[in-house]
Amino acid sequence: MPTTLNDSIAVLKGIGPKSVQAFAQLGVVTIADLLYHLPFRFNDIQERPLASILDQEKVTLKGRVITPPVVSYFGRRRSRLSFRLELEDHQVIQVVFFNQPYLNKQVALNDEKSIYGKWDQTRQTLMGMKVLKETDNIFQPVYSATKGLRQSLIVQAISQALAEYGPLIPEAVPSFLNERHQLMSSRAALQGIHQPQSYKQYEAARRKIIYQEFFDYQWQLQTASFNHRQDKGLQVHYDVEVLKVFIKELPFELTSDQKKAVNEICLDLLAPYAMRRMLQGDVGSGKTIVAFLAMVAGVIGGYQVALMVPTEILAKQHYQNFCNLFPDLEDQTGLLISQISSKEKNELQLGIKKGFHQVIIGTHALIQDAVSFHKLGLLVIDEQHRFGVDQRQLLLDQNPGLNILQMTATPIPRSLALSIYGDMSVSTIQSLPSGRQPIQTRLVSEKQVDKLYLHMQEILAKEQQIYYVLPIIDQSEHLDQVENVLNVKAKLDQVFPDYQIEILHGQMAKDQQARAMAAFKANEAQVLVATTMVEVGVDVPNATMMIIQSAERFGLAQLHQLRGRVGRGNQPSFCYLIGNPTTEQGKARLKIMVDESNGFQISKADLKIRGMGDVLGRQQSGLPTFKYANIIEDSDSLNQARQDVAWCLQHYQDLNQNDREILNSLNQKSRIEL
Ligand SMILES: Nc1ncnc2c1ncn2[C@@H]1O[C@H](COP(=O)(O)OP(=O)(O)OP(=O)(O)O)[C@@H](O)[C@H]1O
């Protein structure tokens, strides 16, 4: 008997322990998770006339079987089933199914059949994928799946969940808003998105799901800031003259955008309210120094400050840079990463508790879990979109009035920022430090690597350094990955015997990784062959060439991040994308990288390519991502939801009981991650 949507999916027919595990990898554990596991695309299997079909297009063709189906075998496993089909306009085509001999039973001479497959124009053949039944829906949903999980099982599980749990699906939007915007119920939307009977129904369902997601997000955002707007912030009274001395000793002059950002942040620190500010600037634009100066101001004002970053490599880099730039503060600065011994960690935590350590740099996980601060006045969070609203709230609860500065490498326009960041103020670094030269990006095929070696030789001869990055193909293919890294290193060792080549990948122990990175940083190694571990934030200005192998396997935003590891000094820099994209789309994507250097434009293009439900892919777009909605294409819905939530908060008392209950239930749900 269905009881709640929190039931495990194990209650469904056909879902055994193995499938439960496979679903869990997709984040699907409960019936609710399953119902909200939405298709990321549809195979449209409407019947179409032959003349309108392009080569390699997936289509359904209907006709009469006019030759007996014949199965021929090659070897033990491979087979080919073929027959001829006379279409309704009397054209005759060949249909071929590979390795599905059993379909023989579903097709007989003179049958009228609809076959779904890929059209091969030159051979005038339909490469069959499915023999359709009368009952088949013309829209076939395609879900993100994982190893050991067939599409058909997902379809069947969702269909069962909809049938049995449908009546329990709660409404997610107040009824007066559904009426005002002519939105269907949440239940009908789920039905319509998994099992649409027409485009119209699908579009309407999608519209509701997107609005619902934005509404929920805006509710979390606005109720959180609603609660905090009245919050008195910790006022940081720092001596501006002392700060100026620190600024004067920097090895470079701040750009005008950097100065402006520092001023804005420092004014927030002095003010009696808690700072909520986003610092945005494209890769390499110089955000770090701005954050550092805010931290220095915090310390001068007598508070502790913390910087949280996504990786240990980055934490270490920031720690070293901070100590180099501000040697007077080195003793009070602590690095909190998992690599340090537990004795060191205990000492550090004690130091933080007692207030001896005034600057703490570490990874998100460590700082948020294990630390109690003596007097934390400023928290800087690098890469906001990996940090949930919930986690932020937790830190705020522990440190009332805390000033928060977040950083993102994908600047978004002001109008969008209002909807995404809510009450947060925004500082933007537009221009790059002076003397920077545009990075020259080139596409090369595997066959052209010899030419590439010549260029590498030139770079090395100029005593500059090179990154060589390989994709992580699949988490389960770690061993291949290590092998690939080692193969490339062996090859480069041969070609460049006079230079030191280091490797860096996720299977190495953390201290080994740190040693490799340190060697590269110190120019003891001239080439770093790495997986995407170097993606975020790594800063070695002497590196001027980035080579990315199998570039077609990366997301565009990720390529932009990787490319941003070079061009960080005044030397000309180069990015080589090695790849052999086989599709038009693949070629077009890489061309965007050659033509475009603006991170926002690239992220937009990346997001556009990703479908609804391609959650993991979308998270890589660099922009704040939603599970189903797209902040660029669905921005009208986002704005609407923002206004509607603001209205609901102001008129909460006037709403009917039912709508208030819907809003209250939003408070209890897990929060969306930005
Ligand atoms: N005003 C400046 N003049 C010259 N160099 C600068 C200036 N500001 C920063 N830099 C240098 O530019 C490089 C990039 O700066 P930084 O690491 O702060 O970029 P970022 O915006 O954090 O980039 P990413 O998003 O890639 O981490 C660093 O080597 C830094 O020392």
The ligand as an SDF file (V2000), in Angstrom:
LIG
                    3D

 31 33  0  0  0  0  0  0  0  0999 V2000
   46.4170   44.2190  -10.4580 N   0  0  0  0  0  0  0  0  0  0  0  0
   47.1740   43.2130  -10.8610 C   0  0  0  0  0  0  0  0  0  0  0  0
   48.2690   43.4130  -11.6180 N   0  0  0  0  0  0  0  0  0  0  0  0
   49.0340   42.3960  -12.0280 C   0  0  0  0  0  0  0  0  0  0  0  0
   48.7980   41.0990  -11.7290 N   0  0  0  0  0  0  0  0  0  0  0  0
   47.7270   40.8300  -10.9730 C   0  0  0  0  0  0  0  0  0  0  0  0
   46.8610   41.8560  -10.5020 C   0  0  0  0  0  0  0  0  0  0  0  0
   45.8690   41.2820   -9.7860 N   0  0  0  0  0  0  0  0  0  0  0  0
   46.0970   39.9540   -9.8040 C   0  0  0  0  0  0  0  0  0  0  0  0
   47.2200   39.6710  -10.5050 N   0  0  0  0  0  0  0  0  0  0  0  0
   47.7900   38.3560  -10.7690 C   0  0  0  0  0  0  0  0  0  0  0  0
   46.9660   37.7270  -11.7530 O   0  0  0  0  0  0  0  0  0  0  0  0
   46.8860   36.3250  -11.5370 C   0  0  0  0  0  0  0  0  0  0  0  0
   45.4270   35.9230  -11.4600 C   0  0  0  0  0  0  0  0  0  0  0  0
   44.8120   36.4810  -10.3100 O   0  0  0  0  0  0  0  0  0  0  0  0
   43.8360   35.6400   -9.3770 P   0  0  0  0  0  0  0  0  0  0  0  0
   44.4640   34.3230   -9.0670 O   0  0  0  0  0  0  0  0  0  0  0  0
   43.4240   36.5030   -8.2760 O   0  0  0  0  0  0  0  0  0  0  0  0
   42.6540   35.4470  -10.3880 O   0  0  0  0  0  0  0  0  0  0  0  0
   41.2060   34.9160  -10.0930 P   0  0  0  0  0  0  0  0  0  0  0  0
   40.2630   35.9570  -10.5190 O   0  0  0  0  0  0  0  0  0  0  0  0
   41.1160   34.3830   -8.7140 O   0  0  0  0  0  0  0  0  0  0  0  0
   41.1540   33.7400  -11.1540 O   0  0  0  0  0  0  0  0  0  0  0  0
   40.5400   32.2610  -11.0670 P   0  0  0  0  0  0  0  0  0  0  0  0
   39.0690   32.4440  -11.1690 O   0  0  0  0  0  0  0  0  0  0  0  0
   41.1500   31.6240  -12.2440 O   0  0  0  0  0  0  0  0  0  0  0  0
   40.9890   31.6810   -9.7920 O   0  0  0  0  0  0  0  0  0  0  0  0
   47.6400   36.0500  -10.2700 C   0  0  0  0  0  0  0  0  0  0  0  0
   48.9310   35.5640  -10.6200 O   0  0  0  0  0  0  0  0  0  0  0  0
   47.7490   37.3980   -9.5990 C   0  0  0  0  0  0  0  0  0  0  0  0
   48.9020   37.5190   -8.8140 O   0  0  0  0  0  0  0  0  0  0  0  0
  1  2  1  0
  2  3  1  0
  2  7  2  0
  3  4  2  0
  4  5  1  0
  5  6  2  0
  6  7  1  0
  6 10  1  0
  7  8  1  0
  8  9  2  0
  9 10  1  0
 10 11  1  0
 11 12  1  0
 11 30  1  0
 12 13  1  0
 13 14  1  0
 13 28  1  0
 14 15  1  0
 15 16  1  0
 16 17  2  0
 16 18  1  0
 16 19  1  0
 19 20  1  0
 20 21  2  0
 20 22  1  0
 20 23  1  0
 23 24  1  0
 24 25  2  0
 24 26  1  0
 24 27  1  0
 28 29  1  0
 28 30  1  0
 30 31  1  0
M  END
$$$$
